[in-house]
Amino acid sequence: MRAEKSILVGGIRGIHGRVATRLAGIADRYGVRLFLRHDGKTVECSSILDVLALALVRGATVGLLAEGPRAESALAAAADIINDQDEA
């Protein structure tokens, strides 16, 4: 199964180390491959450094893609982390 959507980065500091680590954990927990797309680049969230290299700041729009049997659930959990306005 495959699920995809565009979301707005809402955290005050954008996607930083803690958020990237949580995204990697979601991929592992749900047994999916999770990807971020931005500015023509696609990275797998299991690589925290690749996620950080996208340098995603608050207000950026990113594509989020999940592949696997629980793709929809993983996508929802990842979207919650990425667009959480209170993330510090």
Secondary structure in CASP SS format (residue, H / E / C, confidence):
PFRMAT SS
TARGET T0000
AUTHOR 0000-0000-0000
METHOD secondary structure of the structure
MODEL  1
M C 1.00
R E 1.00
A E 1.00
E E 1.00
K E 1.00
S E 1.00
I E 1.00
L E 1.00
V C 1.00
G C 1.00
G C 1.00
I C 1.00
R C 1.00
G C 1.00
I C 1.00
H C 1.00
G H 1.00
R H 1.00
V H 1.00
A H 1.00
T H 1.00
R H 1.00
L H 1.00
A H 1.00
G H 1.00
I H 1.00
A H 1.00
D H 1.00
R H 1.00
Y H 1.00
G C 1.00
V C 1.00
R E 1.00
L E 1.00
F E 1.00
L E 1.00
R E 1.00
H E 1.00
D C 1.00
G C 1.00
K E 1.00
T E 1.00
V E 1.00
E E 1.00
C C 1.00
S C 1.00
S C 1.00
I H 1.00
L H 1.00
D H 1.00
V H 1.00
L H 1.00
A H 1.00
L C 1.00
A C 1.00
L C 1.00
V C 1.00
R C 1.00
G C 1.00
A C 1.00
T E 1.00
V E 1.00
G E 1.00
L E 1.00
L E 1.00
A E 1.00
E E 1.00
G C 1.00
P C 1.00
R C 1.00
A H 1.00
E H 1.00
S H 1.00
A H 1.00
L H 1.00
A H 1.00
A H 1.00
A H 1.00
A H 1.00
D H 1.00
I H 1.00
I H 1.00
N C 1.00
D C 1.00
Q C 1.00
D C 1.00
E C 1.00
A C 1.00
END
